Each structure stands twice: as structure tokens, then as C-alpha cells.
Amino acid sequence: MLTQFRWRVAGAILIVISGGMAFFGVRLPILHESRAAFLVYWLVFLVALIAAIYCALLDLRYIRVRMAMEERELFRDTLGDESFRKALREAQAEEAEKRKHNNTP
């Protein structure tokens, strides 16, 4: 499985390739002379561009998954911890007891 760094590098390289091909595509005389060369050139450009977009979407999905995992871990470390919940219940009970005593005449 590819790592995040690898597909980011691959995506960046594909973007550079696509940009270079788009820039030089209008300047290469062979593309104006041969229909086959024109089609192959722009097909390669399209494949590189689609692959770069795929790398970006893959990275976006990876970031979302990592964020969900980190949120779950953070929850388990704080609110999901039984000692924290016990301390929270005790603090709420004390607060309720204080309110009860303050409201009685």
C-alpha cells in the first residue's frame, strides 16, 4: 500500500507533467502535423491529469480517515475514560447538592 508521502509526491509529479504538457502542447510542431501524435499526446496528458486528481482524492480520503481515528482516540482518552466520567458525575452531583441547599429558605 502506498503511503501518504508517496502519493503526494506522485500527485505533484503528475501535476508538473500535466502542466508542462499543456504548456508545450501548443508549441510542438509535430502535434500540428500529425493527427495520431496529437491524439496520443493529449491522451497522455489526460491520463496524467486524471491520475493527479485521483492522488488528490486519495489524500483527501486518507486525511478524513486519520481525522476520524484521532477524534475517536481523543474521545477515548477524555470523555471515554471511566475515571473521567466518574469524576464528572461526582462534580455534577456536588453542584446539584449546592443548588439544592441554596434554593431552600
NORRA-V303660 format. One record per residue. PHI is phi in radians with two decimals (none if undefined). OMEGA is omega in degrees with one decimal (none if undefined). NEAR is the number of other ideal C-beta (glycine too) atoms within 8 Angstrom. Layout:
PHI;OMEGA;NEAR / PHI;OMEGA;NEAR
//
This chain:
none;179.6;2 / -1.27;175.9;6 / -1.58;-178.2;6 / -1.06;-179.4;8 / -1.09;-178.0;6 / -1.12;-178.5;8 / -1.32;172.7;12 / -1.20;177.4;10 / -1.13;178.8;8 / -1.06;178.3;11 / -1.10;179.1;13 / -1.14;178.6;8 / -1.11;179.6;8 / -1.15;176.2;13 / -1.14;179.2;9 / -1.11;178.0;8 / -1.07;-179.8;9 / -1.09;178.6;12 / -1.10;178.2;8 / -1.12;179.0;8 / -1.16;178.3;12 / -1.15;180.0;8 / -1.17;-176.3;8 / -1.47;-177.9;8 / -1.09;179.5;11 / -1.53;-176.2;5 / -1.78;-178.2;5 / -1.42;-177.2;9 / -1.18;-178.3;5 / -1.12;179.8;7 / -1.25;177.4;10 / -1.46;-176.8;6 / -1.61;-173.9;6 / -2.08;179.0;7 / -1.19;-179.6;5 / -1.14;178.4;6 / -1.09;178.0;10 / -1.04;-178.4;10 / -1.15;179.9;8 / -1.14;-179.1;8 / -1.03;-177.1;12 / -1.32;172.9;9 / -1.21;176.0;8 / -1.10;176.3;9 / -1.00;-178.6;12 / -1.10;178.4;8 / -1.11;178.8;8 / -1.10;179.5;12 / -1.17;178.7;10 / -1.14;177.2;8 / -1.12;177.6;11 / -1.14;177.7;12 / -1.13;177.2;8 / -1.08;177.8;8 / -1.07;179.0;13 / -1.15;178.4;9 / -1.17;176.4;8 / -1.10;178.4;9 / -1.14;178.1;12 / -1.07;178.5;8 / -1.11;178.8;8 / -1.07;179.9;9 / -1.10;178.9;8 / -1.12;179.1;8 / -1.14;178.5;8 / -1.09;179.2;8 / -1.12;178.2;8 / -1.11;178.8;8 / -1.14;179.1;8 / -1.17;177.5;8 / -1.11;178.7;8 / -1.10;179.2;8 / -1.15;178.0;8 / -1.10;177.5;8 / -1.08;-180.0;9 / -1.12;-179.9;8 / -1.32;-177.1;7 / -1.96;-175.2;8 / -1.17;-179.5;6 / -1.37;-179.5;8 / -1.31;-176.4;9 / -1.11;179.9;5 / -1.15;177.1;6 / -1.15;179.8;10 / -1.12;177.9;10 / -1.13;178.6;8 / -1.12;178.1;8 / -1.15;177.6;8 / -1.09;178.5;8 / -1.12;179.4;8 / -1.15;177.9;8 / -1.17;177.9;8 / -1.15;177.5;8 / -1.11;178.6;8 / -1.11;178.0;8 / -1.14;178.8;8 / -1.16;177.9;8 / -1.12;178.7;8 / -1.12;-179.6;8 / -1.11;179.7;8 / -1.27;-179.2;7 / -1.32;-178.3;6 / -1.52;-179.4;5 / -1.45;-179.4;5 / -1.36;none;1
//
